[in-house]
Amino acid sequence: MNDRAQSTLKIVTNESGLEVKPLYTAADVEESGGTTMLGEPGEYPFTRGIHREMYRKQPWTMRQYAGFGNPHDTNQRFKYLIANGQTGLNVAFDLPTQIGLDSDDPLASGEIGRVGMSVDTLRDFEIAFDGIDLDRITVSMTINGAAAIAIAMYLAMAEKRGYDVKKLRGTAQNDILKEFIGRGTWIFPVEPSIKLVGDTIEYCAEHAPKYSPVSVCGYHIRESGATPAQEMAYAFCIAKAYADEVIARGLAVDEFAGRLSYNFNIFGNLFEQVCKFRAGRSLWAKIMKEEYKAEKPGSMWLRMIAAGGGGGLTFEQPELNIVRGAYYALISALSGTQTMALCSYDEAYTIPTEYSARISLRTMQILIEEMGMTETVDPLGGSYYVETMTNEMRKKMEEIIAETDAQGGIVKLVSEGIIQAKVSAQAYQMQRDIESGKFPKVGVNRYRNDNEEDHPVEFHPYNEDDARVQVDGLNKVRAERDSEHVARTLAAVNEAARAGANVMPAIVAAVKAYASVGEITKELVKVYGRYQEPIRF
């Protein structure tokens, strides 16, 4: 391409701030760092995948996000998805549960079961997972502030049903730092919140060594306005903070790092998304090997669920979200994820219907059965563009991590609201770019159909009867349980918190006594207090 022709081309820059050239060659790969971080699948630094044969041996787990109403409702949706071929569960909890409120708390009014499953006591876990084989179907729980209680309930429920907890697999999101950045369902201040994450990691390392007590969630940081490179970099900073907390307690990195996992987002440019995962996989391996001196290969794996992000969906022309979702699933497969969740086309409006959830599930199944996505490992590997962009994305992530560390570290910046302010400012600017048309969005600022009648989307109804059923169930448990025993276990939770001990054994005992989420949370609040968000302009 001659200089005159090249000068007439507009400059293209991806969301992470990297310029995209109109043509890539082997020289670009070498200039960006070459193939020194490429390696082979299943070998350090795992750029091409953490397993040697990847999907040729076993397809990704399909784990749709689901949960609403009371546990009876959610159990029925779980069974519907499993019957339609889903291979894992991803549990949504309602807002009261996420922030440690019982269903009869006045602050929970109107929110019981609205955006997820309502949980008060161990009995709700028993109902929600009734009839589900926990050895065959692994369960991921999207909960953070109340994660220690949810983990305790899940382990107690499994043990009561006769499962060997030491062999039980599953995951809890349990990433409280990203809540301060991206979602806001916190309960306790930053420092005790991190301490609770450390408690769960330490407890599971001893009592449930195959369970993953933390899934570090770049997903919501991305949804809140972070660039793809920031999503990965901030997630790694957060994971390092949790690792430091546990190592300070005396655990060796190889005792717990293999059970850390990640939840990442997918929307935007296909190649930027694929490259961020390939780059992130090798960078995390490098961090664990060089900074933390991990020796086991499993400690260096970037184990992840890559989900089609709701942030990429549009309210306008919702049927186009089916197409977007298919591309998100394709990106996830090309990226080498272990688990895939895919947003449903109506999520810009409402909780997905069974119909829309089935379309998303079938989309993933089509990739496996028809599109050849399981036939070879890292099919984009070797592309001049992909290898160059992978190297550049890795460098960008390293720059962001270095900048964060130089400013005092992720915990300090989150505590002071600095990361939140930066991400929020970026989200505001992105919205302005969409409104102005600078950032293209088909159906929104490109190819609008203003005069076309909107395609109807079925809204998920909020059922007040579900809320009454939930409160009645809580009252029934309270009437039947041993109140004196509950009081003793709650006092033990408070005592462990005041002593600075690991609170998980006390929480497990409390949930086995059918103490409620709200009751346990109140005991911890007495010691830790509640978080007050810093205001920055």
N, C-alpha and C positions, 0 to 999 in steps of 0.2 A: 504494500500500500504506500503510495507516494505521500510526501509531506503535505502537499496541498489538499489531497483528499482527506488525510487524517485531521487536518486543522479545521475542516468543516464539520466534523463529527462532534456532537455534544459530549461533554464530560459526564460520565456515569460514575456515581459513587454509591456504594451499598450502604445499608443502614448502620453498619459498624464503622463507617467512615473510610473504607478502603476503595481506592479508585479501581474501576474495572476496565481493563484494556479491551480494544476490539478484537485482538488476536493474541493468543499465547503460544509460545514455542518452548522447546527444551531449554533454551537459554533463560527463560523466565523462571523455570523451576530451579535452575542452578543459582540464579541471582537471589532468589527468595530463601535459599538455604539448602537446596538440593533434596536428596532423598534419605538423608541421614536419620530422619525420624520416621521413616516409612515402615521398614521391617516387614515381617510376615504376620498374617492373622494368627492370633493366639500366642504371639511372642512380644516381648517388650520392644517398643513402647505402645503396642496395641493400636496404632493408628488405624489399621485395617480391620479391627475387630478383636474382641477379647477371647473369642473361641476360634480354633483352627478351622473348623468346618462350618461354623455359623449356622445359617438356616438350612443348609444342605442336610444337616443332621437333625435339627429341630427348629420349626418355625417359632417366631416370636409369640409370647403369651399375649392373648387378646383380653384386655382388662378395661371394659367400659366403666365409666364413672356413673354410679347409680345410688339412689337413696332418696326417700321422701316419705312424708307422713309418719305413721308409727311403724314399729318393727314388723308388724304383720304385713303392711303394704310393701315394705322394702323386701321382705322375704319372698313375696310373690314375684317382684321384679327380678330379683336374683335368679330365681328358678326359671323364669322366662328366658333370660339371657343365656343361662347354662344350657337350657334345652335347645337353643338356637346356635350352639357351638362356641359360646364364650368359654375361655379356658382359665380365667382368673376373675376375681372380684375387686372392685375399687369402690369403697364405701364413702358416700357423702353423708355428713352429719348436719343437722340444723344449727342455726346460729346460737340458740340457747345452750346446746350441748357444747359447742365449740368454745364458748366463753364461760363455761362452768356454772350454768344456771339450771335448776330443776324446772320441770314443766309447769309446776304450780307457782313459780316465782312470778310476781306481777310484771317484772321486766321481760318475761318470756311471752307475754300475751301477744297474740297475733303472729308469732314467729314459730310456733311449735310445729315442726314437720314441714315448714314452708319450703326450704331450700335443701333439705336433707333429712335423714332419719333422726327422729327424736330418741334420745337415750337418757334414762334416769338411773337405772340400776342394772346389775348383772342379769336380771330377768329379761331385760330388753335384748341383750346379746343372745341369750338362750333362744328367744323367739326369732330373731333376725336370721340366725344361722341354723335353725332347725331343718333337718333333712339335707344339709349340705356337707359333703365329704371334705373335710379340711385337709386330708392328705392329698386328695386329687385336685382340689380347687384352692389355690393359695389366695389369701385375702390381704389387700392393701387398704389402709385406713387413712383418709385425708383429714387429719385432725392434728392440732398443734398445741394451743394453750392448755388443753385438757388431755394431751396425748398420754401422759403417765397413767392417768386413770383409765383411758381407753385400752391401752396396752395391758394393764392389769386385768381388766374385764375380759379381754380376748383370751389371755392365757388361762384365766380362771375358768372361763366357759369351756375351753378346749380340754382342760384337765378334768373337769366335771364329767365331760362326755367320754373320757377314757383315753384321750390322746396323750402320747408321751411328749411333754412340753419341750424336752431337750431335742426332739427331732422335728418339732413344729416349725414350718416355714410361714413367712408372712412379712408384712412391712407396715410401719406407721410413718406417716410423713414427719411429724414431730420436729419440724424445722421452725423454731420460734423466731429466729433472727429475720427470716424473710417475711414473717408476719408484721414485724415492725416496719419493714420496707414496703410491703406490697399489699397486705390484705386487712390488717387491723383487728384480727380476732385474738388479741393478746389477753392475758389476765394479769400476770405478775410483772414487776420491773425486769429490766434486761438481765442483770446479773443473776438473780435467783432463777430466772427462766432458763438460762444457760446451764445453771447448776442442775435443774431438773432433767434437761436433755442428757447431761452427763450421768445422772442417776440411772436413767433408762438404759444407756449403753452399757454401763458397768453391771447392772443387774442382769441384762440379757446375755452378756458375755459369759456369765456364770451359770445362769438357770435356763436360758433358752438360746443356746449358741448358734442355732440355724435361723433364728428370727432376726430380721433387719429392723432395729429400733429407730433408725433415722433415714428418711429419704430427703436429702437436701434439695430444696425446691427452687431452682432458677425459674421455673414456670411462671410463678406469680410476679416475680421481679420483672420479667419480660412483659407480662400483661400490664404492668403498672407504668411502663414507659422505657425500660432499659433496652439498649441495643442488643443484638444477638451476642456480640463479644462481651458486653457487660453482664449479660445473663449468666454466661459460663464463668466469667472471672469472679463475680461477686459470690456465686455459688461455691466456688473453690475456696474463697476467703472464709466463707461461713463454715464449710467443712473443716478447714484448718482450725478454726476457733473451737469447734466441738472436739476435734482430735487433741488439741492442746489441753482442754479441760480434763479429758480422760487420762491422758498421759501424766498429767500432774498428780493424778490419784495413784499412780504406780503401775498402770496397765501398759504393757508393751504394745507397740503399734500393730503388730501382727496378731494380737489377741482380739482386736475388734475391727480393724480397717476393712477386712473382707466382708463385713456385713453392712458397711455404709453403702447407700445407694443414692440415686439422683432422679429427680423428676424435672424434665425439660420441656420447653414449649416449641411448637412448630407453627409458624405462619410467616409469610414473606417470601423473599426470593429463594427459589429452590436450591441453587448452588451455594448461596451463602449459608443456608441452613445445614446442608450436607457437610460443608467444610467446617462449620463451627463444631460439629460433633466429632469429626475425624481429628481436628486440632485439639479439642478438649480431651479426647481420650488419651492422646499421647502426652498432653501437658499434665493431666492428673497423674499418670504413671510416673512421669519425671519428678513431680512434686513428692510423691510418696517414696520413691526410691532415693532421691538425692537429698531432700530436706528431712524426711522422717526416717530414713534408713530402713524402710520396709524390705523384707527379704522374700516373703511369699508372693508369688505372682498374683494370687487372688487379692492381696492387699492393694495392688496397683490397678486393679480393674475399675473402669468407670462403668459400674452396673447401673443401668438407667431404664426408665420408662420415658418414651418420647411421645408426647401427646399432641394431637391436632388442637391448636390453641383457639379458644373461643374469641380471643381478641382479634382474630383475623376475619371473623364472620361479620355479616352485615344484616341490619334490619331490613334494608331495601332489597327487593328481589331475592327473598330467602332461598328460593330453589337453587340459586347459584352457589349457595353454601354446600350443596351436595358435591358440586364439582370441586370447590375449594377443599373439602374434606378428603376427596380422593387424592388430590395432590399432596395434602399433608401426610396421608398414609404412605404415599409413594416416597416422600422425603424420609419418613421415619424408617422405612425398609432399606432405602439406599444408605442411610446413616449407620446401620448396624445396631439398632436398639435391641434390647432383650425383651422388652414389653412395650406394647402399643395400646394407647387409648385414643379414641377418635371422637372429636366433638360431633354432635348431631346438628343437622341443618337448622333446627328450630331453636337452638340454644340462645340466639340473640333475642328471643322472645320469652322463652318459658322453659320449664323442666321438660326434657325430651319425652315424647310419647314412646310407646312400645314400637310403633311403626318407624319413627325416625331413628330410634336406637338400633332397630334391626337393619336399616339401610347402612348405618355406619359399620355394624358388625359384618354385613355382607361385603362391604367395600374392602375390608381387611382380608376376608376370605377369598375374594376374587384375586387379590394380589398373590396369595399363596397358591391357589388352585389353577389360575388361568394366565397370569401375567409373567410367570417365570422368575419371580423375585426371590425364590428360595434355591435357585439352581447353581449360583456361583457366589463366591465371597467378594464383597467390596467391588461391585461391577463398575464403578466410576474410577477406581484406582488406576493411576497411570495417565489420566487425562492431564495435559499440560495445565489447563485452567484450574482443575480441581486441586492438583498438587501444589500449584503456586498459591492459590487462595487458602489452602489448608495451612501452609507455612506462614502466610501473612496474618491469618486469623489467630494462629498460635502466638505470634509476636504481639499482636494487639492485646490479647488476653494477658500476657505476661506484663505488658506496660500498665494495664489497669490494676493488676494485683500489686505491682511494685508501687504505684501511686497510692493505693489504698493503705499499704503497709507503711509508707513514708509519712502518711498523715496520722498515724497512730493506730491503724488497724480497724478492721470491720466492726468490732464490738464498740469501740469508742465512737466511730462515725455514725453508727446506728443509734447509739445512746443519745447523741447530740442532734439527731435528726438530719445530718448532713447528706447521707445517701438518699434518704426519703425526699429531701428537697430537690436534689439533682434529678432523680428519676421522675418526680412530678413535673418539673420544668420541661423535661424532654417530652413527657406525655402531652403537655399543653401545646408545645410547639408542633408535635406530630398532628394533633387535632387541627391546628390552624393550617398546616400544610395540606391536610385532606380537604378541609373546607375551601381552601384557595385553589385546589386542583394541582398543587405542586407535587403532591404524592398521589399517584394514580390509584383509584379504587373503583373497579368496574361495578356499575349499578349505583354508585354513590356520586362520584364526580366524573365518571366516564359512562357513556351509553345509558343514561338515565331513561326511565320510562314513566315520566311524570303523569302522563295521561292514561296510562294503562292501569286497569283495576288490579289492586294488590291481590296476590294469591293468598288465600286464607291459611292461617296457621292455627292449629288447635291449641288453645291455651290449657295448661294444666290447672285444674281448679284447686283452690284452697278449701279444704274441708274442715269446718269447725268441729264436726263430729270426731274427726281423727284426734284433734287436740283434747277433747273431752275423754275419749277412750284412753289417751296417754296419761292424763292426770288421774283418772280412775284407777289405772293400773299401778301408778306410783303409790296412791293411797292404800291400795290392797297390799302391796309389798310391805309398806310401813306397818300395817295392822298385823301382818303375819310374822314378821321377823322378830328376833330376840332384841328388844330395844336396849337392854343393858349391855349385851355383847356389842352391839353397834356403837354405843357410847364409849366403851373401852377401846375399840379399834380406832375410833376417831381421835380419842385422846392420844393414842400411840402415834398417829400421823402428826399431830401437833408437836408432840414431844420430839419425834425424829427430826422434824423441820427446825425446831429451836436448837437442837444439839448439832445441827449441821451434818447429820448423818444421811446416808442414802435412804430416801423416804419410800422407795419402791416396795420393800418387804411389808412395811406398814400399810401402804395403799392396797397391796394385794390382799392382805388380811381383811381390810375394811370392805373391799368389794365382795369378797367371799361371804361376808356377814350381811351383804345387801345394803351397805351404806350407799347413798346416792352421789351422783356427780356433784351436785350442789353442796352437799354436806361435806364432802372431802375437800372441795375447793375452798369453802369457808374456813376450814382449819388451816389450810396453807396460806390464805390471805391474812389471817391473824398474825402470821409470822413474817411473810414476805411483803405484804401490802399489795396495792394495785398500781398498775402502770399508768402514769399520766404522760400523754404525748407532748413532746416539746413542740412549740409553735415557732416556725421559721418563715420569714418572708424574703 
